[in-house]
Every structure is written in structure tokens, then in C-alpha cells.
């Protein structure tokens, strides 16, 4: 487990949080508005099947998470990036993304779908927008 201390925040790679901790940070970050936090089995599956998770803890409390699915060589889908509102605008989100990127091979692209309220954040930290992204919504047939 890789950890780094940065001003009272402890970061860890693949030290997955409990289901309750994950739900709490999704709620405290407002990401729960777009995640099935009422469906514990789904949340458990989201954690269990993510193969790259970076967490941020303050005084042992989970205050941030970056949850990804990746092959580590070509593509990494950063599915969740959540930071507790009380800790936002302190660099935690950027550090979670940086630590995620450090786990990837040099050719690996980091891909994410932004929450509507965060769309202006990502260009500021170096992401470029991709106009050819497509989504097949849940329950929608081909």
C-alpha cells in the first residue's frame, strides 16, 4: 500500500474503504445525487470491481476517493472522484487524480465523465474535452 502524507491528509492506493465510508463520502461530496447510494449491493459491486482506488483520509475519516477501472496500459476510466464538501478547494481532488495517474503506464489515458457542476474544473487542471464520447443509458436497448 502506497501512502503519502500531505498536510494532515493521508493518501492510500487500493486500501478500499467500507461500503458505509464510500456512501458517506459520496453524500458529503454531493456525488450521491448521481450514484445509487440506496442500493448497497450495487455500491458493494462498485467498490469490489474497481481495480484502482485512491483514498484520502483526514484524521482517519475518508474525505476523498478516486475509483477507477483500468488496464493500466492504454485506458483508465475514472468513474468516481469525490471529495467531502468540507475539504473541497484544498487540492485533494487534484492529488487523488495525480496519484491515480502515477499508477498508470506512460501511454495510459485517463478518461472521465464530469458531474455537471464540475465541468469547468477539469480544463483548469489539464484535461481536454473529448467531443466523441457516447453513453448508452441504463435500461436503454440497442
N, CA and C atoms as an extended XYZ file, in Angstrom:
426
Properties=species:S:1:pos:R:3:atomname:S:1:resname:S:1:resid:I:1 pbc="F F F"
N         0.855       -1.190        0.000 N   UNK     1
C         0.000        0.000        0.000 CA  UNK     1
C         0.885        1.232        0.000 C   UNK     1
N         0.735        2.070       -0.987 N   UNK     2
C         1.488        3.319       -1.054 CA  UNK     2
C         0.733        4.407       -0.311 C   UNK     2
N         1.429        5.131        0.531 N   UNK     3
C         0.794        6.245        1.229 CA  UNK     3
C         1.698        7.462        1.162 C   UNK     3
N         1.079        8.622        1.216 N   UNK     4
C         1.798        9.876        1.229 CA  UNK     4
C         1.077       10.812        2.179 C   UNK     4
N         1.819       11.471        3.044 N   UNK     5
C         1.227       12.482        3.920 CA  UNK     5
C         1.372       13.844        3.258 C   UNK     5
N         0.292       14.575        3.165 N   UNK     6
C         0.300       15.924        2.637 CA  UNK     6
C        -0.606       16.760        3.527 C   UNK     6
N        -0.031       17.555        4.395 N   UNK     7
C        -0.760       18.441        5.289 CA  UNK     7
C        -1.975       17.759        5.917 C   UNK     7
N        -1.736       16.810        6.761 N   UNK     8
C        -2.753       16.099        7.526 CA  UNK     8
C        -3.624       15.152        6.698 C   UNK     8
N        -3.459       15.113        5.405 N   UNK     9
C        -4.234       14.209        4.563 CA  UNK     9
C        -3.357       12.998        4.242 C   UNK     9
N        -3.894       11.813        4.464 N   UNK    10
C        -3.163       10.587        4.158 CA  UNK    10
C        -3.802        9.956        2.925 C   UNK    10
N        -2.991        9.743        1.887 N   UNK    11
C        -3.453        9.132        0.645 CA  UNK    11
C        -3.017        7.673        0.638 C   UNK    11
N        -3.855        6.808        0.107 N   UNK    12
C        -3.519        5.392        0.001 CA  UNK    12
C        -4.041        4.835       -1.318 C   UNK    12
N        -3.278        3.916       -1.888 N   UNK    13
C        -3.656        3.253       -3.135 CA  UNK    13
C        -4.158        1.851       -2.803 C   UNK    13
N        -5.354        1.543       -3.281 N   UNK    14
C        -6.002        0.232       -3.139 CA  UNK    14
C        -6.211       -0.206       -1.694 C   UNK    14
N        -6.428        0.745       -0.823 N   UNK    15
C        -6.881        0.474        0.538 CA  UNK    15
C        -8.364        0.834        0.529 C   UNK    15
N        -9.174       -0.090        0.001 N   UNK    16
C       -10.580        0.212       -0.268 CA  UNK    16
C       -11.341        0.493        1.023 C   UNK    16
N       -12.192        1.513        0.992 N   UNK    17
C       -12.997        1.841        2.168 CA  UNK    17
C       -14.160        0.866        2.335 C   UNK    17
N       -14.826        0.949        3.461 N   UNK    18
C       -16.036        0.159        3.666 CA  UNK    18
C       -17.161        0.743        2.814 C   UNK    18
N       -18.227       -0.026        2.664 N   UNK    19
C       -19.402        0.454        1.921 CA  UNK    19
C       -19.953        1.720        2.571 C   UNK    19
N       -20.051        1.728        3.903 N   UNK    20
C       -20.579        2.904        4.608 CA  UNK    20
C       -19.698        4.125        4.412 C   UNK    20
N       -18.377        3.944        4.456 N   UNK    21
C       -17.474        5.076        4.235 CA  UNK    21
C       -17.639        5.626        2.825 C   UNK    21
N       -17.744        4.729        1.852 N   UNK    22
C       -17.907        5.142        0.458 CA  UNK    22
C       -19.208        5.927        0.288 C   UNK    22
N       -20.287        5.400        0.831 N   UNK    23
C       -21.572        6.103        0.745 CA  UNK    23
C       -21.476        7.467        1.422 C   UNK    23
N       -20.856        7.526        2.596 N   UNK    24
C       -20.735        8.802        3.325 CA  UNK    24
C       -19.996        9.854        2.505 C   UNK    24
N       -18.899        9.471        1.842 N   UNK    25
C       -18.161       10.469        1.062 CA  UNK    25
C       -18.913       10.829       -0.218 C   UNK    25
N       -19.661        9.900       -0.779 N   UNK    26
C       -20.487       10.245       -1.939 CA  UNK    26
C       -21.549       11.269       -1.536 C   UNK    26
N       -22.165       11.066       -0.375 N   UNK    27
C       -23.179       12.005        0.124 CA  UNK    27
C       -22.548       13.353        0.453 C   UNK    27
N       -21.442       13.341        1.188 N   UNK    28
C       -20.831       14.603        1.633 CA  UNK    28
C       -20.196       15.383        0.487 C   UNK    28
N       -20.005       14.743       -0.652 N   UNK    29
C       -19.428       15.428       -1.813 CA  UNK    29
C       -20.493       15.903       -2.794 C   UNK    29
N       -21.714       15.493       -2.618 N   UNK    30
C       -22.874       15.695       -3.499 CA  UNK    30
C       -22.903       14.730       -4.681 C   UNK    30
N       -21.901       13.862       -4.832 N   UNK    31
C       -21.913       12.901       -5.931 CA  UNK    31
C       -23.037       11.870       -5.762 C   UNK    31
N       -23.535       11.722       -4.546 N   UNK    32
C       -24.629       10.776       -4.285 CA  UNK    32
C       -25.882       11.122       -5.087 C   UNK    32
N       -26.000       12.373       -5.529 N   UNK    33
C       -27.150       12.763       -6.353 CA  UNK    33
C       -27.182       11.973       -7.661 C   UNK    33
N       -26.015       11.459       -8.085 N   UNK    34
C       -25.905       10.724       -9.340 CA  UNK    34
C       -25.373        9.309       -9.143 C   UNK    34
N       -25.448        8.782       -7.929 N   UNK    35
C       -24.996        7.419       -7.643 CA  UNK    35
C       -26.080        6.689       -6.850 C   UNK    35
N       -26.180        5.365       -7.001 N   UNK    36
C       -27.255        4.592       -6.356 CA  UNK    36
C       -26.941        4.265       -4.887 C   UNK    36
N       -26.790        5.296       -4.060 N   UNK    37
C       -26.371        5.079       -2.672 CA  UNK    37
C       -27.395        4.295       -1.852 C   UNK    37
N       -28.640        4.217       -2.318 N   UNK    38
C       -29.660        3.452       -1.607 CA  UNK    38
C       -29.557        1.955       -1.906 C   UNK    38
N       -28.757        1.588       -2.892 N   UNK    39
C       -28.604        0.196       -3.323 CA  UNK    39
C       -27.233       -0.319       -2.859 C   UNK    39
N       -27.193       -0.853       -1.639 N   UNK    40
C       -25.924       -1.284       -1.044 CA  UNK    40
C       -25.228       -2.364       -1.877 C   UNK    40
N       -25.997       -3.251       -2.503 N   UNK    41
C       -25.385       -4.298       -3.327 CA  UNK    41
C       -24.666       -3.681       -4.527 C   UNK    41
N       -25.270       -2.688       -5.123 N   UNK    42
C       -24.642       -2.007       -6.256 CA  UNK    42
C       -23.379       -1.279       -5.795 C   UNK    42
N       -23.465       -0.567       -4.685 N   UNK    43
C       -22.311        0.156       -4.147 CA  UNK    43
C       -21.187       -0.829       -3.819 C   UNK    43
N       -21.547       -1.974       -3.223 N   UNK    44
C       -20.548       -3.000       -2.909 CA  UNK    44
C       -19.863       -3.487       -4.186 C   UNK    44
N       -20.647       -3.718       -5.228 N   UNK    45
C       -20.087       -4.144       -6.507 CA  UNK    45
C       -19.194       -3.094       -7.123 C   UNK    45
N       -19.578       -1.832       -6.972 N   UNK    46
C       -18.759       -0.736       -7.498 CA  UNK    46
C       -17.376       -0.747       -6.842 C   UNK    46
N       -17.347       -0.941       -5.538 N   UNK    47
C       -16.064       -0.989       -4.819 CA  UNK    47
C       -15.287       -2.259       -5.149 C   UNK    47
N       -15.975       -3.390       -5.090 N   UNK    48
C       -15.317       -4.682       -5.279 CA  UNK    48
C       -14.682       -4.806       -6.656 C   UNK    48
N       -15.338       -4.284       -7.674 N   UNK    49
C       -14.866       -4.474       -9.041 CA  UNK    49
C       -13.984       -3.354       -9.569 C   UNK    49
N       -13.794       -2.307       -8.811 N   UNK    50
C       -12.833       -1.278       -9.199 CA  UNK    50
C       -11.443       -1.858       -8.987 C   UNK    50
N       -10.564       -1.683       -9.965 N   UNK    51
C        -9.228       -2.249       -9.785 CA  UNK    51
C        -8.164       -1.195       -9.497 C   UNK    51
N        -8.581        0.045       -9.305 N   UNK    52
C        -7.667        1.092       -8.847 CA  UNK    52
C        -8.479        2.086       -8.024 C   UNK    52
N        -8.168        2.154       -6.742 N   UNK    53
C        -8.861        3.058       -5.828 CA  UNK    53
C        -7.804        3.851       -5.063 C   UNK    53
N        -7.930        5.167       -5.083 N   UNK    54
C        -7.060        6.029       -4.292 CA  UNK    54
C        -7.952        6.747       -3.292 C   UNK    54
N        -7.559        6.707       -2.025 N   UNK    55
C        -8.359        7.345       -0.982 CA  UNK    55
C        -7.570        8.462       -0.316 C   UNK    55
N        -8.325        9.396        0.263 N   UNK    56
C        -7.753       10.486        1.061 CA  UNK    56
C        -8.462       10.459        2.404 C   UNK    56
N        -7.685       10.442        3.467 N   UNK    57
C        -8.245       10.422        4.822 CA  UNK    57
C        -7.697       11.583        5.625 C   UNK    57
N        -8.579       12.162        6.429 N   UNK    58
C        -8.218       13.212        7.375 CA  UNK    58
C        -8.602       12.704        8.758 C   UNK    58
N        -7.637       12.608        9.640 N   UNK    59
C        -7.872       12.050       10.973 CA  UNK    59
C        -8.612       10.719       10.885 C   UNK    59
N        -8.174        9.881        9.959 N   UNK    60
C        -8.692        8.537        9.705 CA  UNK    60
C       -10.104        8.507        9.120 C   UNK    60
N       -10.679        9.650        8.797 N   UNK    61
C       -12.001        9.697        8.164 CA  UNK    61
C       -11.808        9.842        6.653 C   UNK    61
N       -12.543        9.039        5.882 N   UNK    62
C       -12.481        9.136        4.435 CA  UNK    62
C       -13.067       10.474        3.997 C   UNK    62
N       -12.242       11.299        3.332 N   UNK    63
C       -12.707       12.610        2.858 CA  UNK    63
C       -12.612       12.734        1.345 C   UNK    63
N       -12.032       11.713        0.695 N   UNK    64
C       -11.941       11.746       -0.754 CA  UNK    64
C       -11.647       10.380       -1.327 C   UNK    64
N       -12.112       10.172       -2.554 N   UNK    65
C       -11.876        8.895       -3.235 CA  UNK    65
C       -11.832        9.115       -4.740 C   UNK    65
N       -10.936        8.388       -5.396 N   UNK    66
C       -10.893        8.279       -6.853 CA  UNK    66
C       -11.016        6.791       -7.148 C   UNK    66
N       -12.101        6.397       -7.803 N   UNK    67
C       -12.378        4.980       -8.083 CA  UNK    67
C       -12.331        4.757       -9.581 C   UNK    67
N       -11.448        3.845      -10.014 N   UNK    68
C       -11.225        3.640      -11.440 CA  UNK    68
C       -11.286        2.178      -11.851 C   UNK    68
N       -11.499        1.997      -13.148 N   UNK    69
C       -11.413        0.692      -13.805 CA  UNK    69
C       -10.401        0.884      -14.937 C   UNK    69
N        -9.361        0.042      -14.946 N   UNK    70
C        -8.281        0.272      -15.902 CA  UNK    70
C        -7.576       -1.006      -16.329 C   UNK    70
N        -6.897       -0.933      -17.472 N   UNK    71
C        -5.978       -1.992      -17.892 CA  UNK    71
C        -4.538       -1.592      -17.579 C   UNK    71
N        -4.343       -0.384      -17.040 N   UNK    72
C        -3.064        0.179      -16.612 CA  UNK    72
C        -2.114        0.527      -17.754 C   UNK    72
N        -2.480        0.223      -18.987 N   UNK    73
C        -1.569        0.449      -20.109 CA  UNK    73
C        -2.120        1.381      -21.180 C   UNK    73
N        -3.415        1.287      -21.450 N   UNK    74
C        -3.986        2.083      -22.536 CA  UNK    74
C        -5.088        3.022      -22.066 C   UNK    74
N        -5.982        2.541      -21.213 N   UNK    75
C        -7.116        3.365      -20.804 CA  UNK    75
C        -7.458        3.151      -19.333 C   UNK    75
N        -7.800        4.246      -18.689 N   UNK    76
C        -8.255        4.209      -17.295 CA  UNK    76
C        -9.506        5.066      -17.212 C   UNK    76
N       -10.618        4.438      -16.856 N   UNK    77
C       -11.866        5.170      -16.671 CA  UNK    77
C       -11.982        5.545      -15.199 C   UNK    77
N       -11.865        6.816      -14.921 N   UNK    78
C       -12.006        7.344      -13.566 CA  UNK    78
C       -13.497        7.553      -13.326 C   UNK    78
N       -14.114        6.563      -12.725 N   UNK    79
C       -15.557        6.519      -12.591 CA  UNK    79
C       -16.089        7.458      -11.512 C   UNK    79
N       -15.374        7.551      -10.400 N   UNK    80
C       -15.799        8.429       -9.304 CA  UNK    80
C       -14.615        9.228       -8.796 C   UNK    80
N       -14.804       10.521       -8.679 N   UNK    81
C       -13.863       11.382       -7.975 CA  UNK    81
C       -14.729       12.218       -7.043 C   UNK    81
N       -14.596       11.959       -5.749 N   UNK    82
C       -15.462       12.600       -4.767 CA  UNK    82
C       -14.624       13.132       -3.613 C   UNK    82
N       -14.890       14.380       -3.232 N   UNK    83
C       -14.221       14.995       -2.082 CA  UNK    83
C       -15.299       15.625       -1.210 C   UNK    83
N       -15.255       15.311        0.059 N   UNK    84
C       -16.170       15.882        1.055 CA  UNK    84
C       -16.189       17.414        0.883 C   UNK    84
N       -17.381       18.002        0.877 N   UNK    85
C       -17.514       19.460        0.689 CA  UNK    85
C       -16.649       20.251        1.659 C   UNK    85
N       -16.492       19.768        2.899 N   UNK    86
C       -15.696       20.480        3.893 CA  UNK    86
C       -14.214       20.518        3.528 C   UNK    86
N       -13.793       19.675        2.585 N   UNK    87
C       -12.380       19.606        2.196 CA  UNK    87
C       -12.158       19.991        0.732 C   UNK    87
N       -13.197       20.449        0.059 N   UNK    88
C       -13.036       20.845       -1.343 CA  UNK    88
C       -12.234       22.130       -1.432 C   UNK    88
N       -11.637       22.351       -2.593 N   UNK    89
C       -10.802       23.522       -2.872 CA  UNK    89
C        -9.529       23.549       -2.028 C   UNK    89
N        -9.066       22.364       -1.641 N   UNK    90
C        -7.818       22.282       -0.878 CA  UNK    90
C        -6.764       21.445       -1.603 C   UNK    90
N        -7.049       21.030       -2.828 N   UNK    91
C        -6.093       20.261       -3.610 CA  UNK    91
C        -6.250       18.754       -3.506 C   UNK    91
N        -7.210       18.277       -2.724 N   UNK    92
C        -7.384       16.833       -2.543 CA  UNK    92
C        -7.797       16.168       -3.854 C   UNK    92
N        -8.758       16.724       -4.553 N   UNK    93
C        -9.200       16.131       -5.818 CA  UNK    93
C        -8.062       16.029       -6.816 C   UNK    93
N        -7.303       17.088       -6.936 N   UNK    94
C        -6.164       17.090       -7.863 CA  UNK    94
C        -5.142       16.037       -7.451 C   UNK    94
N        -4.892       15.897       -6.159 N   UNK    95
C        -3.933       14.900       -5.677 CA  UNK    95
C        -4.454       13.480       -5.894 C   UNK    95
N        -5.747       13.258       -5.716 N   UNK    96
C        -6.322       11.943       -5.986 CA  UNK    96
C        -6.129       11.565       -7.458 C   UNK    96
N        -6.342       12.523       -8.339 N   UNK    97
C        -6.157       12.268       -9.772 CA  UNK    97
C        -4.683       12.037      -10.075 C   UNK    97
N        -3.795       12.845       -9.491 N   UNK    98
C        -2.354       12.683       -9.719 CA  UNK    98
C        -1.877       11.315       -9.241 C   UNK    98
N        -2.353       10.885       -8.081 N   UNK    99
C        -1.935        9.576       -7.570 CA  UNK    99
C        -2.514        8.442       -8.412 C   UNK    99
N        -3.707        8.630       -8.946 N   UNK   100
C        -4.269        7.651       -9.877 CA  UNK   100
C        -3.369        7.552      -11.098 C   UNK   100
N        -3.014        8.695      -11.654 N   UNK   101
C        -2.183        8.742      -12.858 CA  UNK   101
C        -0.809        8.100      -12.618 C   UNK   101
N        -0.263        8.254      -11.425 N   UNK   102
C         1.045        7.670      -11.104 CA  UNK   102
C         1.032        6.146      -11.160 C   UNK   102
N        -0.119        5.541      -11.014 N   UNK   103
C        -0.227        4.076      -11.044 CA  UNK   103
C        -0.295        3.530      -12.464 C   UNK   103
N        -0.446        4.412      -13.437 N   UNK   104
C        -0.692        4.005      -14.821 CA  UNK   104
C         0.582        4.029      -15.655 C   UNK   104
N         0.590        3.233      -16.716 N   UNK   105
C         1.699        3.253      -17.657 CA  UNK   105
C         1.743        4.574      -18.413 C   UNK   105
N         2.875        4.862      -19.030 N   UNK   106
C         3.087        6.154      -19.690 CA  UNK   106
C         2.135        6.401      -20.860 C   UNK   106
N         1.619        5.354      -21.493 N   UNK   107
C         0.707        5.522      -22.633 CA  UNK   107
C        -0.755        5.531      -22.225 C   UNK   107
N        -1.036        5.349      -20.958 N   UNK   108
C        -2.408        5.193      -20.489 CA  UNK   108
C        -3.128        6.539      -20.395 C   UNK   108
N        -4.289        6.616      -21.035 N   UNK   109
C        -5.133        7.812      -20.981 CA  UNK   109
C        -6.056        7.736      -19.781 C   UNK   109
N        -6.285        8.863      -19.138 N   UNK   110
C        -7.234        8.962      -18.038 CA  UNK   110
C        -8.510        9.573      -18.595 C   UNK   110
N        -9.628        8.860      -18.448 N   UNK   111
C       -10.904        9.244      -19.053 CA  UNK   111
C       -11.943        9.384      -17.942 C   UNK   111
N       -12.746       10.438      -18.001 N   UNK   112
C       -13.819       10.579      -17.021 CA  UNK   112
C       -15.004       11.299      -17.634 C   UNK   112
N       -16.159       11.101      -17.021 N   UNK   113
C       -17.363       11.862      -17.345 CA  UNK   113
C       -17.590       12.800      -16.171 C   UNK   113
N       -17.649       14.073      -16.435 N   UNK   114
C       -17.758       15.065      -15.368 CA  UNK   114
C       -19.184       15.211      -14.855 C   UNK   114
N       -19.279       15.421      -13.559 N   UNK   115
C       -20.556       15.866      -12.992 CA  UNK   115
C       -20.814       17.261      -13.553 C   UNK   115
N       -22.073       17.615      -13.798 N   UNK   116
C       -22.362       18.921      -14.393 CA  UNK   116
C       -21.721       20.095      -13.649 C   UNK   116
N       -21.729       20.071      -12.342 N   UNK   117
C       -21.176       21.174      -11.566 CA  UNK   117
C       -19.671       21.242      -11.561 C   UNK   117
N       -19.003       20.191      -12.037 N   UNK   118
C       -17.543       20.151      -12.024 CA  UNK   118
C       -16.934       20.314      -13.412 C   UNK   118
N       -17.762       20.518      -14.428 N   UNK   119
C       -17.268       20.559      -15.802 CA  UNK   119
C       -16.215       21.635      -16.036 C   UNK   119
N       -16.273       22.738      -15.333 N   UNK   120
C       -15.286       23.804      -15.512 CA  UNK   120
C       -13.966       23.514      -14.794 C   UNK   120
N       -13.975       22.575      -13.855 N   UNK   121
C       -12.780       22.254      -13.068 CA  UNK   121
C       -11.721       21.531      -13.895 C   UNK   121
N       -12.127       20.547      -14.671 N   UNK   122
C       -11.177       19.664      -15.334 CA  UNK   122
C       -10.269       20.364      -16.355 C   UNK   122
N       -10.754       21.291      -17.164 N   UNK   123
C        -9.826       22.001      -18.056 CA  UNK   123
C        -8.757       22.790      -17.283 C   UNK   123
N        -9.104       23.270      -16.105 N   UNK   124
C        -8.158       24.054      -15.300 CA  UNK   124
C        -6.977       23.216      -14.821 C   UNK   124
N        -7.168       21.896      -14.708 N   UNK   125
C        -6.070       21.055      -14.226 CA  UNK   125
C        -5.425       20.241      -15.349 C   UNK   125
N        -5.788       20.524      -16.599 N   UNK   126
C        -5.094       19.912      -17.723 CA  UNK   126
C        -5.864       18.934      -18.577 C   UNK   126
N        -7.107       18.614      -18.220 N   UNK   127
C        -7.906       17.713      -19.051 CA  UNK   127
C        -8.378       18.447      -20.300 C   UNK   127
N        -8.511       17.706      -21.396 N   UNK   128
C        -9.115       18.273      -22.600 CA  UNK   128
C       -10.455       17.571      -22.821 C   UNK   128
N       -11.402       18.314      -23.372 N   UNK   129
C       -12.730       17.759      -23.610 CA  UNK   129
C       -12.714       16.909      -24.869 C   UNK   129
N       -13.421       15.799      -24.830 N   UNK   130
C       -13.491       14.885      -25.971 CA  UNK   130
C       -14.916       14.907      -26.528 C   UNK   130
N       -15.113       15.420      -27.724 N   UNK   131
C       -16.479       15.582      -28.252 CA  UNK   131
C       -17.129       14.294      -28.759 C   UNK   131
N       -16.390       13.197      -28.866 N   UNK   132
C       -16.968       11.974      -29.410 CA  UNK   132
C       -17.291       10.932      -28.340 C   UNK   132
N       -17.595       11.335      -27.140 N   UNK   133
C       -17.977       10.377      -26.089 CA  UNK   133
C       -19.459       10.037      -26.240 C   UNK   133
N       -19.795        8.776      -25.995 N   UNK   134
C       -21.174        8.310      -26.131 CA  UNK   134
C       -21.536        7.467      -24.925 C   UNK   134
N       -22.778        7.523      -24.527 N   UNK   135
C       -23.261        6.774      -23.361 CA  UNK   135
C       -24.536        6.044      -23.752 C   UNK   135
N       -24.612        4.773      -23.403 N   UNK   136
C       -25.849        4.004      -23.538 CA  UNK   136
C       -26.414        3.905      -22.122 C   UNK   136
N       -27.483        4.619      -21.863 N   UNK   137
C       -28.040        4.729      -20.514 CA  UNK   137
C       -28.582        3.405      -20.020 C   UNK   137
N       -28.643        3.276      -18.680 N   UNK   138
C       -29.178        2.062      -18.076 CA  UNK   138
C       -30.596        1.815      -18.569 C   UNK   138
N       -30.874        0.556      -18.910 N   UNK   139
C       -32.198        0.189      -19.384 CA  UNK   139
C       -32.463        0.518      -20.835 C   UNK   139
N       -31.564        1.209      -21.483 N   UNK   140
C       -31.741        1.575      -22.891 CA  UNK   140
C       -31.235        0.440      -23.765 C   UNK   140
N       -32.041       -0.005      -24.725 N   UNK   141
C       -31.666       -1.101      -25.623 CA  UNK   141
C       -30.962       -0.592      -26.859 C   UNK   141
N       -30.213       -1.471      -27.460 N   UNK   142
C       -29.564       -1.145      -28.748 CA  UNK   142
C       -30.597       -1.156      -29.849 C   UNK   142
